[in-house]
Structures are given as C-alpha cells and as structure tokens.
Amino acid sequence: MKGRIFIFLFALPFFGVGVWMGYSAGADLADAWQMRQWVPVQGTLLRAGYETHSGDDSYTYEAYADYTYVYGGQQYRSDRVAIAGGADNIGDYQQDLGRHLVGIQDRGESVVVYVNPDQPSEAILDRSLRWGLIGFKSIFLFTFGGVGLGLIIYVLRKPKVKDLSAEEYRDRPWLANDKWQTAFIKSDSKAAMRVGWAIAAFWNLVSAPLPFVIYAEVTEKNNLPALLGLLFPLVGVGLITWAVRRTLEWNRFGPAPLTLDPFPGSIGGHVGGTIEVNLPYDANAQFSLTLSKPVQLRFRQRQEPQPHGESRMAGHAGGTCIVRRQRFAVELSL
C-alpha cells in the first residue's frame, strides 16, 4: 500500500506539468482560432522593443509594446503583443517582432491592431500561431504528462496484494497470481512491444530539442564539449531499433499462448504444456526455449512421420518436445 501511495505522489507533479502545458497549448490554439474574426484597425505605437532576461545559463527574450487605437469612435489602449505571453528563446520570434515594432515606431508609421469586435478593449498586434512554441509545449505534454498518467493508471489498475495465508490460497498458492487462474497463459511479448515504443517515444521527445541547442552552443559559443549531448539522440535511435525488433518479434510469433498440462506444474516435478506460435511448419526449423531458470530446453524438428525433438533439462532428467503442424501455426508440446 505504501508503495502505491509513493508512486501516486511521485506521478502527480509529472501529470500536473503535462496538464498545464496541454492547457497552455490548447489556450493558444483556441485564441488563434477566435482571433481570425478580429477586425484590423490602425493604431499608434507609444513604445516598442524587446527585453532580454538572463538566467543561469541562457537568455530569454520578450517583445513589448504600448499602443492606442480607435474602434467604434472610442479610443482604447493595450499592451498585448502576441498570443503567448511571457519571455522565451524558442527561435528568434521575440527579437524579430521587437525589432519590427521598433522600426515602425522610428518611421512614424501606424501599426495594424486586431480588435475583438465583441469586446473592443481586447486587442493584439500579432495573431499568428507559433508552431515551434506549440511543439515545445507538446513535448512536455506527452513526456511529463504521459509518464504521470501512465504511473497513475498503473497504480489504479495494479491488483491488490493478496494474503497468501488466506484459506483459499493455502493449498493452491498459485491462484494468488491473477495470470495463473487457468492453464492458459498469455505471453508478455505484446506488452514488451508497447513498453518498447513508450520508452522510445518518451526518450526521443525529451531529447528532440537537444540537436538545436547543441548547434547553437557549438556555432555561436564554440562550446565543443556540448557535442557529447548528441549521445542522447543516438540512444533514442537505439531505443527505436529495440522497439522495432520487439514489433517484428510480435508480428513473427504472435501472442504465443502457453497451455499448461498438467496444471499446475509441480515444483521439482513435471512441468509441461503447449505453445502455439504463428509460424509455418518447417521440418528443418530449430527452436530454443527457456523455462524458469535454471531449466533450459533446446529442441529441433526431425523429418519423421510424427516429428518430435530432443530436449535437455539442466539438472533434470531428459524429456521430449512434440512439434505438431497446425493450419495457421506450429504447436510445440513440452
């Protein structure tokens, strides 16, 4: 129980960051959609430019402006410049917009102001949507929010720990595991494939901005050690390769369900069953099979009327594995 509470509390900040970034990106998209109907009028700049904010190891920029405009015979004043407020360093948008507004003011020209006809006190100078900023927020949405949501779902769906001393499990302890309720056991190959893609997506989304940051560090500051950061995208490529291999494995073998016979298998005694794999029958095919450590089975098909294979069991007596031809699969009996 304590472990669940810890995981849940650990996941909440991640989920919160994802929700906040999702809300922020969604608000930008909604504003851009609504502002399509706003009316352009001529305005006068009172001041304009951009500010530079220094952090621990980077600078952020924020374009600013004060302007007046007339709508419906009444004068208004506003300072909203762009859809997304605040400073950032995503591209050169803030600097370029600030310089553009300074140029208009220096030349004494009027500036185009977009006014909300339903609420004329609301106005903006640039109603364009910054897709780079939306993408940046989406990274946090899917990575932090995805991790937080995944952990929360895991905690909520994880089966409760069962008391093995209970009467119903005293003589049949395997029933405490939900996966061992029947002789039919599904493989974890599909789950492994999904986990592989989830980890690969998370890692690559987090490391996606790194090449752009590293490029700026190397070209502008000659910071060659920053090239070590390229290891993160390379690891991402490796994770994608791993996920692709898991996918190919799933497509090749399918769910590979195991049907135990006898059920349950006895500890230190006989363990048997049948595994069905989505492979066409091949008399020369070889298979390598691993049971729970330290038992290992290896067998190959023989060209006989009833094909079978030989098995070797570490520390145990030898057994046989029967390979049967099915219509759409091969059945392996242990």
C-alpha positions as CSV (number, residue, x, y, z in Angstrom):
1,M,0.0,0.0,0.0
2,K,2.8,2.4,0.9
3,G,4.5,1.7,-2.4
4,R,1.3,2.6,-4.3
5,I,1.0,5.9,-2.4
6,F,4.6,6.8,-3.1
7,I,4.3,6.1,-6.8
8,F,1.0,8.0,-7.0
9,L,2.5,11.1,-5.2
10,F,5.6,10.8,-7.4
11,A,3.4,10.8,-10.6
12,L,1.3,13.8,-9.6
13,P,3.9,16.5,-10.4
14,F,4.7,14.9,-13.8
15,F,1.0,14.7,-14.6
16,G,0.5,18.3,-13.4
17,V,3.2,19.7,-15.7
18,G,1.7,17.8,-18.6
19,V,-1.8,19.1,-17.9
20,W,-0.5,22.7,-17.5
21,M,1.4,22.5,-20.8
22,G,-1.6,20.9,-22.5
23,Y,-3.8,23.7,-21.2
24,S,-1.4,26.3,-22.3
25,A,-1.0,24.9,-25.8
26,G,-4.8,24.4,-26.1
27,A,-5.4,28.0,-25.0
28,D,-3.0,29.3,-27.7
29,L,-4.8,27.3,-30.3
30,A,-8.2,28.5,-29.1
31,D,-7.1,32.1,-29.1
32,A,-5.7,31.8,-32.6
33,W,-9.0,30.3,-33.9
34,Q,-11.1,33.1,-32.3
35,M,-8.8,35.9,-33.4
36,R,-9.5,35.0,-37.1
37,Q,-12.7,37.1,-36.7
38,W,-11.0,40.1,-35.0
39,V,-11.1,43.3,-37.0
40,P,-7.9,45.0,-38.2
41,V,-7.6,48.8,-37.5
42,Q,-4.8,51.3,-37.5
43,G,-3.1,52.1,-34.2
44,T,-0.2,54.2,-32.8
45,L,2.8,52.8,-31.0
46,L,3.7,54.6,-27.8
47,R,6.7,52.4,-27.1
48,A,8.1,49.1,-28.5
49,G,11.1,46.8,-28.4
50,Y,12.1,43.6,-26.7
51,E,13.7,42.8,-23.3
52,T,16.4,40.4,-22.5
53,H,16.2,38.3,-19.4
54,S,19.3,36.4,-18.2
55,G,19.1,33.1,-16.5
56,D,21.7,30.7,-15.1
57,D,23.0,29.5,-18.4
58,S,20.7,31.1,-21.1
59,Y,18.9,34.2,-22.2
60,T,15.2,34.7,-22.9
61,Y,13.6,37.5,-24.8
62,E,10.2,39.2,-24.7
63,A,8.8,41.6,-27.2
64,Y,6.8,44.5,-25.7
65,A,4.6,47.4,-27.0
66,D,2.1,50.0,-25.8
67,Y,-0.3,51.3,-28.4
68,T,-3.6,53.1,-28.8
69,Y,-6.3,52.5,-31.4
70,V,-9.8,53.8,-32.1
71,Y,-12.8,51.5,-32.6
72,G,-16.4,52.5,-32.8
73,G,-15.5,56.1,-32.2
74,Q,-13.8,55.4,-28.9
75,Q,-10.1,55.3,-28.2
76,Y,-8.5,52.3,-26.4
77,R,-5.1,51.4,-25.1
78,S,-3.5,48.0,-24.9
79,D,-0.1,46.3,-24.5
80,R,-0.8,42.7,-25.7
81,V,1.7,41.9,-28.4
82,A,1.4,38.1,-29.2
83,I,-0.9,35.2,-28.4
84,A,1.5,33.6,-26.0
85,G,2.7,35.9,-23.3
86,G,6.0,35.8,-21.4
87,A,9.6,35.5,-22.4
88,D,11.2,32.6,-24.2
89,N,14.1,31.7,-26.5
90,I,12.2,29.4,-28.9
91,G,13.7,30.7,-32.2
92,D,14.1,34.4,-33.0
93,Y,10.4,35.3,-32.8
94,Q,10.6,37.7,-29.9
95,Q,13.7,39.6,-31.2
96,D,12.4,39.8,-34.7
97,L,9.0,41.1,-33.6
98,G,10.5,43.6,-31.2
99,R,12.8,44.9,-34.0
100,H,9.9,45.1,-36.4
101,L,7.8,47.2,-34.0
102,V,10.8,49.5,-33.2
103,G,11.2,50.1,-37.0
104,I,7.5,51.0,-37.3
105,Q,7.8,53.5,-34.4
106,D,11.0,55.0,-35.6
107,R,9.5,55.7,-39.1
108,G,6.4,57.2,-37.5
109,E,4.1,54.7,-39.2
110,S,0.8,53.3,-37.9
111,V,0.7,49.7,-36.8
112,V,-2.1,47.2,-37.6
113,V,-4.1,46.3,-34.5
114,Y,-6.5,43.4,-34.4
115,V,-9.6,44.2,-32.3
116,N,-12.2,41.9,-30.8
117,P,-15.5,43.3,-32.1
118,D,-17.4,41.9,-29.2
119,Q,-15.0,43.3,-26.6
120,P,-13.2,46.3,-28.2
121,S,-10.9,46.7,-25.2
122,E,-9.2,43.4,-26.3
123,A,-6.6,43.8,-29.0
124,I,-3.4,42.2,-30.2
125,L,-0.6,43.1,-32.7
126,D,0.4,39.7,-33.9
127,R,-2.3,37.0,-34.0
128,S,-0.1,34.4,-35.8
129,L,0.3,31.0,-34.2
130,R,3.8,29.9,-33.2
131,W,4.0,26.3,-34.1
132,G,7.5,26.0,-32.7
133,L,6.2,27.0,-29.3
134,I,3.2,24.7,-29.6
135,G,5.6,21.8,-30.4
136,F,7.8,22.7,-27.4
137,K,4.8,22.6,-25.1
138,S,3.6,19.4,-26.6
139,I,6.9,17.7,-25.7
140,F,6.2,18.4,-22.0
141,L,2.6,17.4,-22.5
142,F,3.4,14.0,-23.9
143,T,6.5,13.2,-21.9
144,F,5.8,14.5,-18.4
145,G,2.0,14.2,-18.8
146,G,2.4,10.7,-20.4
147,V,4.7,9.4,-17.6
148,G,2.5,10.8,-14.9
149,L,-0.7,9.5,-16.4
150,G,0.9,6.1,-17.1
151,L,2.1,5.8,-13.5
152,I,-1.3,6.8,-12.1
153,I,-3.1,4.3,-14.3
154,Y,-0.6,1.6,-13.2
155,V,-1.3,2.4,-9.5
156,L,-5.1,2.3,-10.0
157,R,-5.1,-0.8,-12.1
158,K,-2.5,-2.8,-10.3
159,P,-4.1,-5.8,-8.5
160,K,-4.1,-5.7,-4.7
161,V,-1.5,-7.8,-3.0
162,K,-3.2,-11.0,-1.8
163,D,-2.6,-12.6,1.5
164,L,-1.0,-16.0,0.8
165,S,-2.0,-17.2,4.3
166,A,-5.7,-16.9,3.4
167,E,-7.6,-20.2,3.4
168,E,-8.3,-20.1,-0.3
169,Y,-4.6,-19.8,-1.2
170,R,-3.2,-22.2,1.5
171,D,-3.4,-25.3,-0.7
172,R,-3.4,-23.6,-4.0
173,P,-0.9,-20.6,-3.7
174,W,-0.7,-20.1,-7.5
175,L,-4.2,-18.7,-7.5
176,A,-2.9,-15.6,-5.8
177,N,-1.5,-14.6,-9.2
178,D,-4.3,-13.4,-11.5
179,K,-2.4,-14.7,-14.5
180,W,-2.3,-18.3,-13.2
181,Q,-6.1,-18.7,-12.6
182,T,-6.3,-21.1,-15.6
183,A,-4.0,-23.4,-17.6
184,F,-4.0,-20.8,-20.4
185,I,-1.2,-18.2,-20.0
186,K,-0.6,-15.4,-22.4
187,S,2.9,-14.2,-23.3
188,D,4.2,-10.7,-22.4
189,S,5.5,-10.1,-26.0
190,K,2.8,-7.6,-26.8
191,A,3.3,-5.7,-23.5
192,A,7.1,-5.7,-24.2
193,M,6.4,-4.2,-27.7
194,R,4.2,-1.5,-26.2
195,V,6.7,-0.7,-23.4
196,G,9.5,-0.5,-26.0
197,W,7.6,2.1,-28.1
198,A,6.6,4.0,-25.0
199,I,10.2,4.3,-23.7
200,A,11.5,5.1,-27.2
201,A,8.8,7.8,-27.7
202,F,9.5,9.3,-24.2
203,W,13.3,9.4,-24.7
204,N,13.1,10.9,-28.2
205,L,10.6,13.5,-27.3
206,V,12.7,14.6,-24.3
207,S,16.0,14.7,-26.4
208,A,14.4,16.1,-29.6
209,P,15.4,19.8,-28.8
210,L,19.0,18.9,-28.0
211,P,20.4,18.9,-31.5
212,F,19.2,22.5,-32.0
213,V,20.6,23.6,-28.6
214,I,23.9,21.9,-29.3
215,Y,24.1,23.5,-32.8
216,A,23.7,27.0,-31.2
217,E,26.2,26.2,-28.5
218,V,28.8,25.0,-31.0
219,T,28.3,27.6,-33.7
220,E,27.7,30.6,-31.5
221,K,29.8,29.9,-28.4
222,N,32.3,27.3,-29.8
223,N,31.4,25.0,-27.0
224,L,32.7,21.8,-28.4
225,P,32.1,19.6,-25.3
226,A,28.4,20.2,-25.9
227,L,28.7,17.7,-28.7
228,L,28.6,15.0,-26.1
229,G,24.9,15.8,-25.8
230,L,24.4,14.1,-29.2
231,L,24.7,10.8,-27.3
232,F,21.1,11.3,-26.1
233,P,19.6,11.3,-29.6
234,L,21.8,8.3,-30.5
235,V,20.4,6.4,-27.5
236,G,17.0,7.4,-28.8
237,V,17.8,5.7,-32.2
238,G,18.9,2.6,-30.3
239,L,15.6,2.5,-28.4
240,I,13.7,2.9,-31.6
241,T,15.7,0.0,-33.0
242,W,14.8,-2.1,-29.9
243,A,11.1,-1.3,-30.3
244,V,11.2,-2.2,-33.9
245,R,12.8,-5.6,-33.1
246,R,10.1,-6.2,-30.5
247,T,7.4,-5.4,-33.1
248,L,9.0,-7.7,-35.7
249,E,9.1,-10.4,-33.0
250,W,5.4,-9.9,-32.2
251,N,4.5,-10.0,-35.9
252,R,6.5,-13.2,-36.4
253,F,5.5,-15.3,-33.5
254,G,2.1,-13.7,-32.5
255,P,0.8,-13.9,-28.9
256,A,2.4,-17.4,-28.4
257,P,-0.1,-18.6,-25.7
258,L,1.0,-21.4,-23.3
259,T,-1.4,-24.1,-22.2
260,L,-0.1,-25.9,-19.2
261,D,-0.6,-29.7,-18.9
262,P,-0.6,-30.7,-16.1
263,F,-2.0,-27.7,-14.4
264,P,-0.5,-26.6,-12.2
265,G,3.0,-27.8,-12.7
266,S,4.7,-29.3,-9.7
267,I,7.8,-27.7,-8.1
268,G,10.6,-30.2,-8.6
269,G,8.3,-32.4,-10.6
270,H,6.8,-32.5,-14.1
271,V,6.1,-29.3,-16.0
272,G,4.5,-29.5,-19.4
273,G,2.3,-27.7,-21.8
274,T,1.8,-26.5,-25.4
275,I,2.9,-23.2,-27.0
276,E,1.3,-22.1,-30.2
277,V,3.4,-19.8,-32.5
278,N,2.4,-18.2,-35.8
279,L,5.0,-19.9,-37.9
280,P,4.5,-22.2,-41.0
281,Y,5.7,-25.8,-40.4
282,D,9.3,-26.4,-41.4
283,A,10.9,-29.8,-40.9
284,N,14.3,-28.2,-40.6
285,A,13.4,-25.4,-38.2
286,Q,15.2,-25.2,-34.9
287,F,13.8,-23.6,-31.7
288,S,15.4,-22.5,-28.4
289,L,13.2,-22.4,-25.4
290,T,13.8,-21.2,-21.9
291,L,11.7,-22.1,-18.9
292,S,12.1,-20.5,-15.5
293,K,15.7,-20.5,-14.5
294,P,17.7,-22.7,-14.3
295,V,15.8,-25.0,-16.6
296,Q,16.5,-24.7,-20.3
297,L,15.1,-26.7,-23.2
298,R,16.5,-26.9,-26.7
299,F,14.9,-29.0,-29.4
300,R,14.8,-29.4,-33.2
301,Q,12.4,-30.9,-35.6
302,R,13.1,-34.2,-37.2
303,Q,11.8,-35.5,-40.6
304,E,9.7,-38.4,-39.2
305,P,6.1,-39.4,-39.5
306,Q,5.5,-37.9,-36.1
307,P,8.0,-35.0,-35.9
308,H,9.5,-34.6,-32.5
309,G,12.5,-33.0,-30.9
310,E,15.0,-33.8,-28.1
311,S,15.2,-31.7,-25.0
312,R,17.8,-31.2,-22.3
313,M,16.9,-30.0,-18.9
314,A,19.6,-28.6,-16.7
315,G,19.8,-30.7,-13.6
316,H,16.8,-32.8,-14.5
317,A,16.0,-35.9,-16.5
318,G,15.6,-35.6,-20.2
319,G,12.2,-35.1,-21.8
320,T,10.7,-34.8,-25.3
321,C,9.0,-32.0,-27.2
322,I,6.4,-32.8,-29.8
323,V,6.1,-30.4,-32.7
324,R,2.7,-30.6,-34.4
325,R,1.6,-29.0,-37.6
326,Q,-1.5,-26.7,-37.4
327,R,-3.4,-24.9,-40.1
328,F,-2.0,-21.5,-39.4
329,A,0.6,-22.2,-36.8
330,V,3.0,-24.6,-35.2
331,E,2.2,-26.2,-31.9
332,L,5.1,-27.0,-29.5
333,S,4.3,-29.6,-26.8
334,L,6.7,-29.8,-23.9
